[in-house]
Amino acid sequence: MRKYFKALLLVSFMLIINQFLVAQTKDNFFEKQVVVADVNFDNIKDVIQIYQDTINPKAVYRLEISLAEIDSVGKYEIVSTEKAIKPDFPDAETIDDRFWSGEMFDRVEVENGILLIRFNFMRGYYVHKYKFKDNSFELIYVKRVTGSPDYLEEIDYDLLSGERKTKIQEGSKKPVISKVIHKISPLPKLGEFIPFENKHY
C-alpha cells in the first residue's frame, strides 16, 4: 500500500511538472489564455495565444496569432507582439518596484471574426477591436470609459468612419455629447503601437 501511495505521488508530481513545462515557452513566457476562433473569415478556426513573462519586473505580455489551414491544425504564425497588451507594471525596474498603475489586461475575445482586446481600469475599461485585412489586423474601433464616483467619460471611436463621439456625465447633470471626425489613414495595425501612447487609441 505504501509503495502504491509513493508511486501515485511520483506520477502526480511528474504530471504537474509536465504541465508546467508545456505551459512555458522560450524566455520565461507562460500561457495565460488561448482562444480558438475564425479571425480571417475563411470558416476555419485559428489560434490566439496570450503569454506573460512573470519573471520580468514589468510582467510583459506576448500576443501570438496563428492562422490555421484545418481547424487549429497546420497553423502558421502571422502575429507575435509584445506591444498590443500593456504590461501589468510598466514602470517597474525590479520585482520590488512593482506598483499597479490602475490598468490591467482583462481578456481577448473574437466576435463575428472581429478580434477584441479588453483592459480594465480601477474605474472603467477600454476595448480595441481589430479586423483582419491584407494579412494583418487593422484597428477599427476603440471604446474607452473612465470616471470617478461623480464623473463619467465615455469615448466611442469608429476608425472606419472617423467619427469620435465623447459623452461626459457629471453628477446628475444632463450628459454632454460631442462628435468630431478624425480620419486616420492607413489604419493602425496590431503590434505597431502601444495602447493609448497617443490621445486617440
C-alpha positions as CSV (number, residue, x, y, z in Angstrom):
1,M,0.0,0.0,0.0
2,R,2.9,2.3,0.9
3,K,4.6,1.6,-2.4
4,Y,1.4,2.3,-4.3
5,F,1.0,5.6,-2.5
6,K,4.6,6.6,-3.3
7,A,4.1,5.7,-6.9
8,L,0.9,7.7,-7.1
9,L,2.7,10.7,-5.6
10,L,5.5,10.4,-8.1
11,V,3.1,10.1,-11.0
12,S,1.2,13.2,-9.8
13,F,4.4,15.1,-9.4
14,M,5.5,14.2,-12.9
15,L,2.2,15.3,-14.3
16,I,2.4,18.7,-12.6
17,I,5.9,19.2,-13.8
18,N,4.9,18.2,-17.3
19,Q,2.0,20.7,-17.3
20,F,4.4,23.4,-16.1
21,L,6.9,22.6,-18.9
22,V,4.2,22.5,-21.5
23,A,2.8,25.9,-20.4
24,Q,6.3,27.5,-20.5
25,T,7.7,28.9,-23.7
26,K,11.0,30.5,-24.5
27,D,12.2,33.5,-22.5
28,N,10.1,32.6,-19.4
29,F,6.8,33.3,-21.0
30,F,3.8,31.4,-19.6
31,E,0.5,30.7,-21.3
32,K,-2.3,32.9,-19.9
33,Q,-5.1,32.4,-22.4
34,V,-5.9,30.5,-25.6
35,V,-8.8,31.5,-27.9
36,V,-9.7,29.3,-30.9
37,A,-11.9,31.1,-33.4
38,D,-12.0,32.2,-37.0
39,V,-10.3,35.6,-37.3
40,N,-9.7,35.8,-41.1
41,F,-13.2,34.9,-42.4
42,D,-12.3,31.6,-44.1
43,N,-14.6,29.5,-41.8
44,I,-11.5,27.7,-40.3
45,K,-10.8,28.1,-36.6
46,D,-7.5,29.9,-35.9
47,V,-5.5,30.1,-32.7
48,I,-4.8,33.1,-30.5
49,Q,-2.4,32.7,-27.5
50,I,-1.5,35.2,-24.8
51,Y,1.6,34.6,-22.8
52,Q,3.1,36.5,-19.8
53,D,6.7,36.8,-18.7
54,T,6.1,36.7,-14.9
55,I,9.9,36.9,-14.2
56,N,10.2,40.2,-16.0
57,P,9.6,43.0,-13.4
58,K,7.2,44.7,-15.8
59,A,5.2,41.4,-16.3
60,V,5.2,41.7,-20.1
61,Y,2.5,40.1,-22.3
62,R,3.0,38.5,-25.7
63,L,0.2,38.0,-28.1
64,E,0.5,35.4,-30.8
65,I,-1.9,34.7,-33.6
66,S,-1.7,31.7,-35.9
67,L,-3.9,31.1,-38.9
68,A,-4.9,27.5,-39.5
69,E,-5.4,25.5,-42.6
70,I,-7.7,22.9,-41.0
71,D,-9.4,23.9,-37.7
72,S,-6.5,24.7,-35.4
73,V,-4.2,22.3,-37.4
74,G,-1.3,23.1,-39.7
75,K,-1.3,26.7,-38.3
76,Y,1.3,29.3,-39.3
77,E,2.0,32.4,-37.1
78,I,1.3,35.8,-38.6
79,V,1.5,37.9,-35.4
80,S,3.9,37.8,-32.4
81,T,3.9,41.1,-30.5
82,E,4.6,42.5,-27.0
83,K,3.0,45.9,-27.8
84,A,-0.7,45.1,-28.1
85,I,-1.2,44.3,-24.4
86,K,0.4,46.7,-21.9
87,P,2.5,45.1,-19.1
88,D,0.9,44.9,-15.6
89,F,3.8,47.0,-14.1
90,P,5.1,49.3,-16.9
91,D,7.4,51.4,-14.7
92,A,8.9,48.6,-12.7
93,E,12.7,48.1,-13.0
94,T,12.8,45.3,-10.4
95,I,10.3,42.9,-8.8
96,D,10.3,45.2,-5.7
97,D,9.4,48.2,-7.9
98,R,6.1,46.7,-8.9
99,F,3.2,49.1,-8.4
100,W,-0.2,48.7,-10.1
101,S,-0.9,51.6,-12.4
102,G,-4.7,51.1,-12.2
103,E,-4.8,49.4,-15.7
104,M,-4.9,45.7,-16.2
105,F,-5.3,43.3,-19.1
106,D,-8.7,41.5,-19.0
107,R,-9.0,39.1,-21.9
108,V,-9.1,38.5,-25.7
109,E,-12.3,37.6,-27.5
110,V,-13.5,37.1,-31.0
111,E,-16.9,38.2,-32.0
112,N,-18.1,37.6,-35.6
113,G,-14.5,37.4,-36.8
114,I,-13.5,40.6,-35.0
115,L,-10.7,40.5,-32.6
116,L,-11.3,42.3,-29.2
117,I,-8.6,43.1,-26.6
118,R,-10.1,44.2,-23.3
119,F,-8.5,46.1,-20.5
120,N,-9.8,47.2,-17.1
121,F,-9.2,50.4,-15.1
122,M,-9.8,50.9,-11.4
123,R,-12.9,52.7,-12.6
124,G,-13.7,51.9,-16.2
125,Y,-12.3,49.9,-19.1
126,Y,-11.3,50.1,-22.7
127,V,-11.5,47.8,-25.7
128,H,-9.7,47.7,-29.0
129,K,-11.4,46.0,-32.0
130,Y,-9.4,44.7,-34.9
131,K,-10.4,43.3,-38.3
132,F,-8.2,41.0,-40.5
133,K,-7.3,42.6,-43.8
134,D,-4.4,42.1,-46.2
135,N,-2.6,39.6,-43.9
136,S,-2.7,42.0,-40.9
137,F,-5.1,43.2,-38.2
138,E,-6.3,46.8,-38.5
139,L,-7.7,48.7,-35.6
140,I,-11.3,49.6,-36.5
141,Y,-12.9,50.7,-33.2
142,V,-12.0,51.9,-29.8
143,K,-14.2,52.3,-26.7
144,R,-12.9,53.9,-23.5
145,V,-14.8,54.5,-20.3
146,T,-13.2,56.3,-17.4
147,G,-14.5,58.1,-14.4
148,S,-14.9,58.7,-10.7
149,P,-17.9,58.5,-8.3
150,D,-19.5,61.7,-9.8
151,Y,-17.9,61.9,-13.2
152,L,-18.0,59.6,-16.3
153,E,-16.4,60.0,-19.7
154,E,-17.2,57.6,-22.5
155,I,-15.5,57.7,-25.8
156,D,-16.5,55.7,-28.9
157,Y,-14.2,56.0,-31.8
158,D,-15.1,54.4,-35.1
159,L,-11.9,54.5,-37.2
160,L,-13.6,53.3,-40.3
161,S,-15.9,56.3,-40.5
162,G,-13.6,58.6,-38.5
163,E,-16.4,59.5,-36.1
164,R,-15.2,60.1,-32.5
165,K,-18.0,60.6,-30.0
166,T,-17.5,61.7,-26.4
167,K,-20.1,61.6,-23.7
168,I,-19.5,63.3,-20.4
169,Q,-21.8,62.8,-17.4
170,E,-21.2,64.9,-14.3
171,G,-23.3,64.0,-11.2
172,S,-27.0,64.3,-12.0
173,K,-26.4,66.8,-14.8
174,K,-27.6,66.1,-18.3
175,P,-24.9,64.3,-20.3
176,V,-22.8,66.4,-22.7
177,I,-22.3,64.7,-26.0
178,S,-19.8,65.9,-28.7
179,K,-18.8,64.5,-32.0
180,V,-15.8,65.1,-34.3
181,I,-14.5,63.5,-37.4
182,H,-10.9,62.4,-37.3
183,K,-9.9,60.0,-40.0
184,I,-6.6,58.0,-39.8
185,S,-5.0,56.5,-42.9
186,P,-3.7,54.0,-43.0
187,L,-5.4,52.4,-40.1
188,P,-3.2,51.4,-37.2
189,K,-2.1,47.8,-37.2
190,L,-2.0,45.3,-34.3
191,G,1.6,45.2,-32.9
192,E,2.7,48.5,-34.4
193,F,1.6,50.7,-31.4
194,I,1.2,50.6,-27.6
195,P,-2.4,51.3,-26.4
196,F,-3.0,55.0,-25.6
197,E,0.5,56.2,-26.0
198,N,-1.3,58.7,-28.2
199,K,-4.5,60.6,-27.5
200,H,-6.8,58.7,-29.9
201,Y,-6.1,55.0,-29.4
